[in-house]
Amino acid sequence: MTDSEKLDRLLMQMQGLKENVQGMQENVQGLKEDVQGLREDVQNLQKKTDILDIRVTKVELTLENEISVNIRRVAERHLDLLRNLHECVKLASDIKSKQEIQDIFIATYNNKLKML
């Protein structure tokens, strides 16, 4: 093999290497673009996560400051109403007892009046 043939062969190999390097550069450029896209996606996700975090905090505060307080108020009113109901039932029972005694007295006096 002559020097010229060797040089031609070496030149062909170098061109092949050059094409491979260009292909690798294109791949690296594509990877850079992909990484940039991923960075943008991560930033968008971070923004959405921050927004969700704020919304969850607001919901937690609403639960803690409003709903819990209102539930406590309802429970307290329920206890008051329950006490009132028990008092009313006791009063109704007392009234019924007195009415029964009065009915007995009235019946007794009615019978005495009929006998007279």
Sequence and secondary structure as in RCSB ss.txt:
>XXXX:A:sequence
MTDSEKLDRLLMQMQGLKENVQGMQENVQGLKEDVQGLREDVQNLQKKTDILDIRVTKVELTLENEISVNIRRVA
ERHLDLLRNLHECVKLASDIKSKQEIQDIFIATYNNKLKML
>XXXX:A:secstr
  HHHHHHHHHHHHHHHHHHHHHHHHHHHHHHHHHHHHHHHHHHHHHHHHHHHHHHHHHHHHIIIIIHHHHHHHH
HHHHHHHHHHHHHHHHHHHHHHHHHHHHHHHHHHHHHHHH 
